Amino acid sequence: MPRKITPEDLFQMVWVGDPQVSPDGRYVAYVETRVNAEKNGYESSLWLLETEGEEAPRRLTWGKAPEGLTLETSPRWSPDSRSLSFHSNRSGKPRLYLLSLAGGEARPLTSEEEGVGEAVFSPDGQWMAVVLRDPEKKEDEGEPGEAAVKPKPDARWIDRLRYKFNGVGLLEPERRRHLYLLHVETGRKVRLTRGDFDVQSPAFSPDGRWLAFSVNMRGEEPESWPDVYAVPVPENPEGDDEAIQEPWRISSGLGPAFAPLFSPSGQYLLYTGHEQGDMVANTSLFVVEFPSGKPRRLGEGLDLSISGPAGADARWDQGSLRPLWSRDEKQVFVSFTVGGTNPLFALDVAEGTLTRLTPDETPTLTSFSFSQDGQVWAYVGADALSPGDLYVQTMGGSPRQRTFTHRELFSQLDLSRPMKFTYERDKVTLEAWIMEPLGREEGKKYPLVLSIHGGPHTAFGEAFFHEFQLYAAEGWGVLYINPRGSVGYGEAFTQACLGDWGGRDYRDLMAGVDAALKRFPWIDGRRLAVTGGSYGGYMTNWIITQTTRFKVAITDRSISNLYSMYGTSDIGFHFNRRELGDADLWADEEKIMERSPIRYLPQVETPLLIVHSDQDLRCPIEQAEQLYIALKVLGKKVEFLRFSGENHELSRSGKPLNRLERLQGYLQWFHRYLDEGGE
């Protein structure tokens, strides 16, 4: 008999990701990630399957890091489909390795000191373009006889605007990430870029003569974004250790541009981005006749965005949704966000029309790749009852599921299937999902948890949420909504919350609760809970200062004071200005504070649990500390669940034991106030 899901089931989950189809279409390499409960972390390895037949996948890598957790990721095929490059920390630090499918041990291509970023093969397979970190600056060795290690002050001089980043910490500006050519056979390296910038997403032209990449060269400008650049590949790369040339810009410079990709003939360069500066806008496709043409937007009339899959808390796919060319250059394969889904489409380059390639029963893609001829593709497909599995499909054929990573675990579980419904407010149709409590009996009333997504320019949709299933297992319904500001409903919809946080987005959410109460009579309107993370945490804070209709609340990695966030968040100085409608910190102080929940805390009557991590640089811990102390001083019901050593990503990729503690804390707090006769 199926049982209810538990927080501990997180430890049994297995995640597949980054499927890479070999150029000849015969194989798919992918990454499998599991929880290592003993070491309180995650380990990953590479796996291989044949696209034809039904043979089970086989494990390719068995590396063992000398200490800690083994991470082996980013498989990339050589042009002849005979070997794979991949990233591994099996020596103790991340390095690039090469593995032959003929057998034998993988050999390292980079040193431990260099680390490794993205890496791609040249068309002839003899070289790779690799992103490596600049060498560490060596300390003065001092005079002979002096101590080898001198004590140093624990301090750092900072003179940059962007000096920290969530999940990284303080940045090392002297160690930029630059582009190198790496000879596959000998390991010899030739440096191609130098400067105060970081290179991303290198791509070779089909003739191997050019390299395109994405890089932000805007330095200290508050409004900043990456552009697409190119450099020539030296004719004789073995002649020099450096072949530095000034990159020239290919994209328009009018907005962010990234993920460049040459067409098979080399005549065109494709990239994604938009031309509205540091603004929220649809991420579209642009094509340039290489090397000197002007960018042209593909699918000009499409009000769609390349925004990635709906949010989830049980996903570990580090793969790519990067658009790809068809072999004849007539189509581009691309995943657009449509409501709470992101299917795979073929976009006609000339006409701008779309043909859907993945079926309705696979609504969410987290990564995909194609064979060289475009006839075979693999993708990780997910939905509301599956964190994701690997599918293989051929042009004109049906998808075949090739991994079943959660079949054994999920066959034991009783899960609640979300149901989508719509409602209208201000003549705008809004999408929402409702999950019934497990074991619901007719005539009985049940609590409801409203969960609010972050961003705000992300979306809920067809994705598996462990947390939501836990709520249903505890006997609570779950409501989640895509209010204005969410992606997947057109550019105007996404921009509708700019300058109006806590305005129409708040009213959309409250109207959604009203619609659910009217449509689902099992909801107990006296036992409503609200929660959310990041922007969803902001909105939770805002809601409990504006209404007393919720009996309990949990705010996670939240924002309480938009004024102080401006200077403490890693992105606050430009993100807050944009999101508040170009609000200036000095001229618009009243507007900023007028939309800050902290101003209205005396009005709070809802018991609040604050969940936050001390290494969160996106929504810094001071946001939680201000909120907690203010509510405590005001005599409100508030508690603080504070995590050490975690950042903004705790709920998605934090240490397993901390994720477990967070989920258990949520259930404990909600039970205290949602149970019949609770506080």
C-alpha positions as CSV (number, residue, x, y, z in Angstrom):
1,M,0.0,0.0,0.0
2,P,1.5,3.4,-0.9
3,R,2.7,5.6,1.9
4,K,3.0,9.3,2.4
5,I,6.1,11.1,1.3
6,T,8.5,12.3,4.1
7,P,11.3,14.9,4.3
8,E,13.8,12.0,4.5
9,D,12.8,10.8,1.0
10,L,15.0,13.6,-0.3
11,F,17.9,11.2,0.5
12,Q,16.6,8.6,-1.9
13,M,16.2,10.8,-4.9
14,V,18.4,10.5,-8.0
15,W,18.7,13.3,-10.6
16,V,19.7,13.0,-14.3
17,G,20.9,15.9,-16.3
18,D,23.0,17.4,-19.1
19,P,22.3,14.8,-21.8
20,Q,24.8,15.0,-24.6
21,V,24.1,13.1,-27.9
22,S,27.2,12.0,-29.7
23,P,27.7,13.7,-33.1
24,D,27.0,10.4,-34.9
25,G,23.7,10.0,-32.9
26,R,24.6,6.5,-31.5
27,Y,25.1,7.4,-27.8
28,V,23.9,9.8,-25.1
29,A,26.2,10.7,-22.2
30,Y,24.6,12.2,-19.1
31,V,25.2,13.1,-15.5
32,E,23.6,11.3,-12.5
33,T,23.6,12.9,-9.1
34,R,22.8,11.3,-5.8
35,V,22.8,12.3,-2.1
36,N,25.7,11.0,-0.1
37,A,24.1,11.0,3.4
38,E,27.2,9.9,5.1
39,K,29.2,12.9,3.8
40,N,26.1,15.2,3.9
41,G,26.4,16.3,0.3
42,Y,26.0,15.2,-3.4
43,E,28.0,13.1,-5.7
44,S,27.8,12.8,-9.5
45,S,29.1,10.5,-12.1
46,L,28.8,10.1,-15.9
47,W,26.6,7.5,-17.6
48,L,26.2,6.2,-21.1
49,L,23.3,4.7,-23.1
50,E,22.8,3.7,-26.7
51,T,20.1,5.6,-28.5
52,E,18.9,2.5,-30.3
53,G,17.7,-0.6,-28.5
54,E,16.6,-1.0,-24.9
55,E,19.9,-1.8,-23.1
56,A,20.1,-0.2,-19.6
57,P,22.5,2.7,-19.2
58,R,26.0,1.9,-17.9
59,R,28.2,3.9,-15.6
60,L,31.2,5.5,-17.3
61,T,33.2,7.2,-14.5
62,W,34.2,5.9,-11.1
63,G,36.4,8.6,-9.8
64,K,36.9,9.0,-6.1
65,A,38.0,12.3,-4.6
66,P,40.7,11.9,-2.0
67,E,38.6,13.9,0.5
68,G,35.0,15.0,0.4
69,L,32.5,14.4,-2.4
70,T,33.2,13.3,-6.0
71,L,31.7,15.5,-8.7
72,E,32.0,14.4,-12.3
73,T,30.0,16.6,-14.7
74,S,29.8,18.4,-18.1
75,P,30.4,15.5,-20.6
76,R,31.3,16.9,-24.1
77,W,31.9,14.7,-27.2
78,S,34.8,14.8,-29.5
79,P,33.8,15.4,-33.2
80,D,34.5,11.7,-34.0
81,S,32.3,10.5,-31.2
82,R,35.1,8.4,-29.8
83,S,35.9,10.2,-26.6
84,L,34.5,12.5,-24.0
85,S,35.8,15.4,-22.1
86,F,34.4,16.1,-18.6
87,H,35.0,17.9,-15.4
88,S,36.1,16.0,-12.3
89,N,37.5,16.7,-8.8
90,R,38.9,13.1,-8.5
91,S,42.4,14.5,-7.9
92,G,41.1,16.8,-5.1
93,K,40.4,20.0,-7.3
94,P,38.3,20.5,-10.4
95,R,40.2,19.6,-13.6
96,L,39.3,18.8,-17.2
97,Y,39.7,15.1,-18.2
98,L,39.5,13.1,-21.5
99,L,38.0,9.6,-21.6
100,S,38.2,7.3,-24.5
101,L,35.2,5.1,-25.2
102,A,37.6,2.4,-26.3
103,G,38.6,1.9,-22.6
104,G,41.4,2.9,-20.3
105,E,41.7,5.5,-17.6
106,A,40.7,9.1,-18.1
107,R,43.7,11.5,-18.4
108,P,43.8,15.1,-17.1
109,L,44.1,17.9,-19.6
110,T,44.4,20.8,-17.1
111,S,46.2,21.3,-13.8
112,E,44.7,21.6,-10.3
113,E,45.9,25.3,-10.2
114,E,44.1,26.3,-13.3
115,G,40.7,24.9,-12.5
116,V,38.3,24.6,-15.4
117,G,35.3,26.3,-16.9
118,E,33.5,25.6,-20.1
119,A,35.3,23.5,-22.7
120,V,34.5,22.7,-26.4
121,F,36.3,20.8,-29.1
122,S,37.6,22.3,-32.3
123,P,35.9,20.9,-35.4
124,D,39.0,18.7,-36.2
125,G,39.2,17.5,-32.6
126,Q,42.8,18.4,-32.1
127,W,42.2,21.4,-29.9
128,M,39.8,22.6,-27.3
129,A,38.7,26.1,-26.4
130,V,38.8,26.1,-22.6
131,V,38.0,28.8,-20.0
132,L,40.6,28.8,-17.3
133,R,41.3,31.1,-14.3
134,D,44.3,33.4,-14.2
135,P,47.1,32.0,-12.1
136,E,47.1,33.0,-8.4
137,K,49.5,35.8,-7.5
138,K,52.5,34.5,-5.7
139,E,53.5,35.9,-2.4
140,D,57.0,37.4,-2.1
141,E,59.3,34.6,-1.0
142,G,61.4,36.9,1.2
143,E,65.1,36.7,2.0
144,P,66.8,33.3,2.5
145,G,66.4,32.1,6.1
146,E,63.0,33.9,6.6
147,A,60.1,31.8,7.7
148,A,58.4,30.2,4.7
149,V,54.9,31.3,5.8
150,K,54.4,34.8,7.1
151,P,51.3,35.8,9.1
152,K,49.0,38.0,7.0
153,P,46.2,40.3,8.1
154,D,42.7,39.1,7.5
155,A,41.7,42.0,5.3
156,R,41.1,42.8,1.7
157,W,41.2,46.0,-0.2
158,I,38.1,46.5,-2.4
159,D,37.7,49.1,-5.1
160,R,35.2,47.4,-7.4
161,L,31.4,47.8,-7.6
162,R,30.8,44.1,-8.2
163,Y,33.0,42.5,-5.5
164,K,30.8,39.6,-4.2
165,F,28.4,37.1,-5.6
166,N,26.0,34.6,-4.0
167,G,27.4,31.1,-3.8
168,V,30.9,32.4,-4.5
169,G,31.6,35.0,-1.8
170,L,34.2,37.7,-2.3
171,L,35.4,37.7,-5.8
172,E,39.1,37.7,-6.7
173,P,39.3,40.3,-9.5
174,E,42.9,39.4,-10.2
175,R,41.9,35.9,-11.1
176,R,39.7,36.4,-14.2
177,R,38.5,33.6,-16.4
178,H,40.0,33.7,-19.8
179,L,40.0,31.8,-23.1
180,Y,42.7,29.4,-24.0
181,L,43.4,26.9,-26.8
182,L,44.4,23.5,-25.4
183,H,46.1,20.9,-27.5
184,V,44.3,17.6,-26.8
185,E,47.3,15.3,-27.4
186,T,50.0,17.3,-25.6
187,G,48.1,19.5,-23.2
188,R,49.9,22.6,-24.5
189,K,48.0,25.8,-24.0
190,V,47.8,29.1,-25.9
191,R,46.2,32.1,-24.3
192,L,43.7,34.0,-26.5
193,T,42.2,36.7,-24.2
194,R,43.5,39.0,-21.5
195,G,41.8,41.8,-19.5
196,D,39.5,42.8,-16.7
197,F,36.6,40.5,-17.8
198,D,35.4,36.9,-17.6
199,V,34.8,34.8,-20.7
200,Q,31.8,32.5,-21.0
201,S,30.3,30.1,-23.6
202,P,33.0,29.7,-26.2
203,A,32.0,28.4,-29.6
204,F,34.2,27.4,-32.6
205,S,33.2,28.3,-36.2
206,P,32.9,25.2,-38.4
207,D,36.2,25.8,-40.1
208,G,37.9,26.3,-36.8
209,R,39.2,29.8,-37.7
210,W,37.1,31.8,-35.2
211,L,35.9,31.6,-31.7
212,A,32.8,33.5,-30.4
213,F,32.1,33.9,-26.7
214,S,30.1,36.0,-24.3
215,V,31.7,38.5,-22.0
216,N,30.8,41.6,-20.0
217,M,33.2,44.4,-20.7
218,R,31.2,47.1,-19.1
219,G,33.3,47.1,-15.9
220,E,32.1,49.3,-13.2
221,E,28.9,50.5,-14.9
222,P,25.9,49.9,-12.6
223,E,23.8,49.0,-15.7
224,S,25.8,46.1,-17.1
225,W,25.3,43.1,-19.3
226,P,27.3,40.7,-21.4
227,D,27.8,41.0,-25.2
228,V,28.9,38.5,-27.8
229,Y,32.4,38.9,-29.1
230,A,34.7,37.0,-31.4
231,V,38.5,36.5,-31.9
232,P,40.4,34.8,-34.7
233,V,42.1,31.5,-33.9
234,P,45.8,31.7,-34.7
235,E,46.9,30.0,-37.8
236,N,49.8,28.3,-36.0
237,P,48.7,28.0,-32.4
238,E,51.7,25.9,-31.6
239,G,54.1,28.8,-32.3
240,D,53.3,30.9,-29.3
241,D,52.1,30.6,-25.7
242,E,50.0,33.7,-26.2
243,A,48.0,34.9,-29.2
244,I,46.2,37.9,-27.7
245,Q,44.0,39.9,-30.0
246,E,41.4,42.5,-29.2
247,P,38.0,40.9,-29.3
248,W,35.4,42.7,-31.4
249,R,31.7,42.9,-30.6
250,I,29.2,41.0,-32.7
251,S,26.0,41.7,-30.9
252,S,24.3,45.1,-30.9
253,G,25.4,46.3,-27.5
254,L,21.8,47.3,-26.7
255,G,21.1,44.6,-24.2
256,P,22.4,41.3,-22.9
257,A,23.7,38.7,-25.4
258,F,25.0,35.3,-24.6
259,A,25.3,31.6,-25.7
260,P,26.7,32.2,-29.3
261,L,26.6,29.4,-31.8
262,F,27.8,29.3,-35.4
263,S,25.6,27.8,-38.1
264,P,26.8,24.6,-39.7
265,S,28.1,26.6,-42.8
266,G,29.7,29.2,-40.6
267,Q,27.8,32.0,-42.5
268,Y,25.7,32.9,-39.4
269,L,26.1,33.4,-35.7
270,L,23.1,32.7,-33.4
271,Y,22.8,34.1,-29.9
272,T,20.1,34.7,-27.3
273,G,19.3,38.0,-25.5
274,H,17.3,41.2,-26.0
275,E,18.0,44.8,-26.9
276,Q,16.3,46.7,-24.0
277,G,19.4,47.3,-21.8
278,D,19.3,46.5,-18.1
279,M,15.6,45.8,-18.4
280,V,13.2,42.9,-17.9
281,A,12.3,41.7,-21.4
282,N,11.7,38.6,-23.5
283,T,14.9,36.7,-24.1
284,S,14.8,36.1,-27.8
285,L,16.9,34.7,-30.6
286,F,19.2,36.9,-32.8
287,V,21.2,35.9,-35.9
288,V,24.1,37.8,-37.5
289,E,25.7,37.2,-40.9
290,F,29.2,36.6,-39.8
291,P,31.5,38.5,-39.4
292,S,30.1,41.9,-40.1
293,G,26.3,41.7,-40.4
294,K,23.8,43.4,-38.2
295,P,21.8,41.4,-35.6
296,R,18.3,40.3,-36.7
297,R,15.7,39.0,-34.3
298,L,14.2,35.6,-35.2
299,G,10.4,35.1,-34.7
300,E,9.8,38.8,-34.6
301,G,6.1,38.5,-33.8
302,L,6.4,35.9,-31.1
303,D,5.7,37.2,-27.6
304,L,7.7,34.4,-26.0
305,S,10.8,34.2,-23.9
306,I,13.6,31.7,-23.5
307,S,13.4,31.6,-19.7
308,G,14.0,28.1,-18.6
309,P,11.9,25.6,-16.7
310,A,9.3,26.2,-14.0
311,G,10.7,26.4,-10.5
312,A,11.3,23.2,-8.5
313,D,13.1,22.1,-5.4
314,A,14.0,18.5,-6.5
315,R,16.2,19.1,-9.6
316,W,19.9,18.9,-10.1
317,D,20.3,19.4,-13.9
318,Q,23.3,21.5,-14.7
319,G,22.7,21.0,-18.4
320,S,21.8,23.5,-21.1
321,L,18.7,24.8,-22.8
322,R,20.9,26.5,-25.3
323,P,19.3,26.8,-28.8
324,L,20.8,24.7,-31.6
325,W,20.8,25.0,-35.4
326,S,19.3,22.4,-37.7
327,R,21.8,20.9,-40.2
328,D,20.2,22.8,-43.2
329,E,20.1,26.1,-41.2
330,K,16.4,26.4,-41.9
331,Q,15.4,25.9,-38.3
332,V,16.6,26.6,-34.8
333,F,15.7,24.2,-32.0
334,V,14.7,26.2,-29.0
335,S,12.7,25.8,-25.7
336,F,10.4,28.8,-25.0
337,T,8.5,29.2,-21.7
338,V,4.8,28.9,-22.3
339,G,2.8,29.4,-19.1
340,G,4.1,26.8,-16.6
341,T,5.8,24.7,-19.4
342,N,8.8,24.9,-21.6
343,P,8.5,22.5,-24.5
344,L,11.0,22.0,-27.3
345,F,10.2,23.8,-30.6
346,A,11.6,24.1,-34.1
347,L,11.6,27.8,-35.1
348,D,11.5,28.4,-38.8
349,V,14.3,30.9,-39.5
350,A,12.7,32.5,-42.6
351,E,9.0,32.5,-41.5
352,G,9.3,32.8,-37.7
353,T,6.8,30.0,-37.2
354,L,7.0,27.3,-34.5
355,T,6.6,23.5,-34.6
356,R,6.4,21.7,-31.3
357,L,8.7,18.7,-31.1
358,T,8.0,17.3,-27.6
359,P,4.6,15.9,-26.7
360,D,2.1,17.4,-24.3
361,E,2.8,14.7,-21.7
362,T,6.4,16.0,-21.4
363,P,5.7,19.6,-20.5
364,T,9.0,20.6,-18.9
365,L,12.5,20.4,-20.3
366,T,15.5,21.0,-18.2
367,S,18.2,20.4,-20.8
368,F,18.6,18.9,-24.3
369,S,21.0,18.2,-27.1
370,F,21.0,17.0,-30.8
371,S,23.1,14.8,-33.0
372,Q,25.2,16.5,-35.6
373,D,22.6,15.8,-38.4
374,G,19.7,17.0,-36.2
375,Q,17.9,13.7,-36.5
376,V,18.4,12.4,-32.9
377,W,17.9,14.4,-29.8
378,A,17.9,13.7,-26.0
379,Y,16.3,15.7,-23.3
380,V,15.5,15.6,-19.6
381,G,11.7,15.8,-19.3
382,A,9.9,16.5,-16.1
383,D,6.4,17.2,-14.8
384,A,4.5,17.7,-11.6
385,L,5.0,14.1,-10.5
386,S,8.5,13.5,-11.8
387,P,11.7,15.4,-11.1
388,G,12.9,14.4,-14.5
389,D,14.1,11.5,-16.6
390,L,16.1,11.1,-19.9
391,Y,14.2,10.7,-23.2
392,V,15.5,10.0,-26.6
393,Q,13.6,10.9,-29.8
394,T,14.2,10.9,-33.5
395,M,12.8,13.3,-36.0
396,G,9.3,12.2,-36.9
397,G,9.3,9.6,-34.1
398,S,7.9,9.3,-30.6
399,P,10.0,9.9,-27.4
400,R,11.3,6.9,-25.6
401,Q,12.0,7.2,-21.9
402,R,15.4,5.7,-21.2
403,T,15.9,6.3,-17.5
404,F,13.5,5.5,-14.6
405,T,15.4,7.0,-11.7
406,H,12.4,7.5,-9.4
407,R,10.3,4.5,-10.4
408,E,11.2,2.4,-7.3
409,L,10.8,5.2,-4.8
410,F,7.7,6.8,-6.3
411,S,6.0,3.4,-6.6
412,Q,5.9,3.4,-2.8
413,L,4.5,6.9,-2.5
414,D,1.0,8.4,-2.5
415,L,1.3,11.7,-4.3
416,S,-1.1,14.5,-4.8
417,R,-1.5,15.5,-8.5
418,P,-1.8,19.3,-9.0
419,M,-4.8,20.6,-11.0
420,K,-4.5,23.8,-13.0
421,F,-7.2,26.3,-13.0
422,T,-7.6,29.9,-14.2
423,Y,-9.3,33.0,-12.9
424,E,-9.6,36.6,-14.1
425,R,-8.7,39.9,-12.5
426,D,-8.8,43.3,-14.3
427,K,-9.6,41.4,-17.5
428,V,-6.3,39.5,-17.3
429,T,-6.4,35.7,-17.1
430,L,-4.2,34.2,-14.4
431,E,-3.0,30.6,-14.0
432,A,-2.9,28.7,-10.7
433,W,-2.5,25.2,-9.5
434,I,-4.2,23.5,-6.5
435,M,-3.1,20.3,-4.8
436,E,-5.7,18.5,-2.6
437,P,-4.7,17.1,0.8
438,L,-4.1,13.4,0.6
439,G,-7.0,11.3,1.9
440,R,-9.4,14.2,1.6
441,E,-13.0,13.3,2.6
442,E,-16.1,14.9,1.2
443,G,-17.7,17.4,3.6
444,K,-14.5,18.0,5.7
445,K,-12.6,21.2,5.7
446,Y,-8.8,21.4,5.3
447,P,-6.1,24.1,5.7
448,L,-4.6,25.6,2.6
449,V,-0.9,26.8,2.1
450,L,-0.4,29.6,-0.4
451,S,3.2,29.3,-1.8
452,I,4.7,32.3,-3.7
453,H,7.6,31.9,-6.2
454,G,10.7,34.0,-6.3
455,G,12.2,36.1,-9.0
456,P,9.8,37.8,-9.4
457,H,10.4,37.0,-13.1
458,T,10.2,33.2,-12.8
459,A,7.2,30.9,-12.8
460,F,5.5,28.0,-11.2
461,G,4.2,25.2,-13.4
462,E,4.6,21.6,-14.4
463,A,7.4,20.7,-12.0
464,F,7.8,18.4,-9.0
465,F,8.0,20.1,-5.6
466,H,9.0,17.8,-2.7
467,E,7.9,20.6,-0.3
468,F,4.4,20.8,-1.8
469,Q,4.0,17.0,-1.6
470,L,4.9,17.1,2.0
471,Y,2.2,19.7,2.7
472,A,-0.4,17.5,1.0
473,A,0.8,14.5,2.9
474,E,0.3,16.4,6.2
475,G,-3.4,17.0,5.2
476,W,-3.1,20.5,3.8
477,G,-4.0,21.8,0.4
478,V,-1.5,23.7,-1.6
479,L,-2.1,26.7,-3.9
480,Y,0.5,28.3,-6.2
481,I,-0.1,31.0,-8.7
482,N,1.7,32.9,-11.4
483,P,0.8,36.6,-10.7
484,R,1.8,39.4,-12.9
485,G,5.6,39.6,-13.1
486,S,5.9,35.9,-13.9
487,V,7.4,34.7,-17.1
488,G,5.6,32.7,-19.8
489,Y,2.7,35.0,-20.5
490,G,4.2,37.7,-22.7
491,E,6.5,40.6,-22.1
492,A,3.9,43.0,-20.9
493,F,2.7,40.5,-18.2
494,T,6.3,40.0,-17.0
495,Q,7.0,43.7,-16.8
496,A,3.7,44.4,-15.0
497,C,5.1,44.4,-11.5
498,L,8.0,46.8,-12.3
499,G,7.7,49.8,-10.0
500,D,4.7,48.2,-8.3
501,W,6.0,45.5,-6.0
502,G,3.2,44.8,-3.5
503,G,0.6,46.3,-5.9
504,R,-1.2,44.4,-8.6
505,D,1.0,41.3,-7.9
506,Y,-0.3,41.3,-4.3
507,R,-3.9,41.8,-5.5
508,D,-3.5,39.0,-8.1
509,L,-2.5,36.6,-5.3
510,M,-5.3,37.6,-3.0
511,A,-7.8,37.2,-5.9
512,G,-6.3,33.7,-6.5
513,V,-7.0,32.8,-2.9
514,D,-10.6,34.1,-3.2
515,A,-11.0,32.1,-6.5
516,A,-9.8,28.9,-4.8
517,L,-12.1,29.4,-1.8
518,K,-15.0,29.8,-4.2
519,R,-14.1,26.8,-6.4
520,F,-12.9,24.3,-3.8
521,P,-15.4,24.0,-0.9
522,W,-13.0,21.7,1.1
523,I,-10.7,24.7,1.9
524,D,-11.1,26.0,5.4
525,G,-10.9,29.8,5.0
526,R,-10.1,30.1,8.7
527,R,-6.9,28.1,8.4
528,L,-4.8,29.7,5.6
529,A,-1.0,29.8,5.6
530,V,1.3,31.7,3.3
531,T,5.0,31.2,2.5
532,G,7.5,32.0,-0.2
533,G,11.2,32.4,-0.8
534,S,13.3,35.3,-2.1
535,Y,10.8,37.6,-3.9
536,G,8.2,35.1,-2.5
537,G,9.6,35.9,0.9
538,Y,9.2,39.6,0.2
539,M,5.6,39.0,-0.8
540,T,5.0,36.9,2.3
541,N,6.3,39.8,4.5
542,W,4.2,42.2,2.5
543,I,1.0,40.1,2.8
544,I,1.1,39.8,6.6
545,T,1.5,43.6,6.9
546,Q,-1.5,44.2,4.6
547,T,-4.0,41.6,5.8
548,T,-4.8,39.4,8.8
549,R,-6.5,36.7,6.8
550,F,-3.6,34.2,7.1
551,K,-3.3,32.3,10.3
552,V,0.4,31.5,10.0
553,A,3.3,32.5,7.7
554,I,6.9,31.4,6.9
555,T,9.2,33.8,5.1
556,D,12.3,32.3,3.5
557,R,15.5,34.1,2.3
558,S,13.3,37.2,2.2
559,I,13.4,40.9,1.7
560,S,12.1,43.2,4.4
561,N,13.9,46.5,3.7
562,L,14.4,47.5,0.1
563,Y,16.4,50.5,1.1
564,S,19.2,48.6,2.9
565,M,19.1,45.8,0.4
566,Y,20.3,48.2,-2.2
567,G,23.8,48.3,-0.7
568,T,24.1,44.8,0.9
569,S,22.8,42.5,-1.8
570,D,25.2,41.3,-4.6
571,I,22.8,42.7,-7.2
572,G,20.8,45.2,-5.1
573,F,22.3,48.4,-6.6
574,H,20.9,47.6,-10.1
575,F,18.2,45.0,-9.4
576,N,16.3,47.2,-6.9
577,R,16.5,50.3,-9.0
578,R,15.1,48.5,-12.0
579,E,12.4,46.5,-10.1
580,L,11.1,49.6,-8.4
581,G,10.7,51.5,-11.6
582,D,14.1,53.3,-11.8
583,A,13.9,54.4,-8.2
584,D,16.8,56.4,-7.0
585,L,18.2,55.7,-3.6
586,W,18.2,59.4,-2.6
587,A,15.5,61.1,-4.7
588,D,13.0,58.2,-4.2
589,E,13.6,57.3,-0.6
590,E,9.9,57.6,0.3
591,K,8.8,55.3,-2.6
592,I,11.4,52.7,-1.6
593,M,10.3,52.6,2.0
594,E,6.7,52.8,1.1
595,R,7.1,49.4,-0.6
596,S,9.2,47.9,2.2
597,P,7.4,45.6,4.5
598,I,9.5,46.7,7.5
599,R,7.6,50.0,7.6
600,Y,4.3,48.2,8.4
601,L,5.4,45.7,11.0
602,P,3.3,47.2,13.8
603,Q,0.2,46.0,11.8
604,V,1.4,42.3,11.8
605,E,-0.8,39.8,13.6
606,T,0.2,36.7,11.8
607,P,2.7,34.4,13.6
608,L,5.9,34.3,11.5
609,L,8.8,31.9,11.1
610,I,11.8,33.5,9.5
611,V,14.1,31.1,7.6
612,H,17.4,32.5,6.3
613,S,21.1,31.5,5.7
614,D,24.1,33.6,6.8
615,Q,26.0,33.2,3.5
616,D,23.1,34.5,1.4
617,L,24.5,37.4,-0.6
618,R,21.4,37.8,-2.8
619,C,19.0,38.6,0.0
620,P,21.5,39.2,2.8
621,I,21.0,37.9,6.3
622,E,20.5,41.5,7.6
623,Q,17.1,41.4,6.0
624,A,16.0,38.6,8.3
625,E,17.8,40.1,11.3
626,Q,16.0,43.5,10.9
627,L,12.7,41.7,10.5
628,Y,13.2,39.4,13.5
629,I,14.4,42.1,15.9
630,A,11.7,44.6,14.9
631,L,8.9,42.0,15.4
632,K,10.4,40.8,18.7
633,V,10.6,44.4,20.0
634,L,7.0,44.9,18.9
635,G,5.9,41.8,20.9
636,K,4.8,39.8,17.9
637,K,4.8,36.0,17.5
638,V,8.0,35.4,15.6
639,E,10.8,32.8,15.5
640,F,14.0,32.6,13.5
641,L,15.5,29.4,11.9
642,R,19.0,30.5,10.9
643,F,21.4,28.3,8.9
644,S,25.2,28.7,9.0
645,G,27.3,28.2,5.9
646,E,24.4,28.1,3.4
647,N,23.6,30.7,0.7
648,H,20.5,31.7,-1.3
649,E,20.2,28.2,-2.7
650,L,19.6,26.2,0.5
651,S,16.2,24.9,-0.5
652,R,17.5,23.6,-3.8
653,S,21.1,22.6,-3.3
654,G,22.0,23.1,0.3
655,K,23.6,20.4,2.4
656,P,21.1,17.5,2.6
657,L,20.9,17.6,6.4
658,N,20.2,21.4,6.3
659,R,17.5,20.9,3.7
660,L,16.0,18.2,5.9
661,E,16.0,20.5,8.9
662,R,14.4,23.3,6.9
663,L,11.5,21.1,5.8
664,Q,11.0,19.7,9.3
665,G,11.0,23.2,10.6
666,Y,8.3,24.2,8.1
667,L,6.1,21.3,9.1
668,Q,6.5,21.9,12.8
669,W,5.6,25.6,12.5
670,F,2.6,25.0,10.3
671,H,1.3,22.2,12.5
672,R,1.5,24.5,15.5
673,Y,-1.1,26.9,14.0
674,L,-3.0,24.9,11.3
675,D,-4.0,21.9,13.4
676,E,-7.5,22.0,14.8
677,G,-7.3,23.8,18.2
678,G,-3.8,25.1,17.3
679,E,-2.5,28.4,18.7
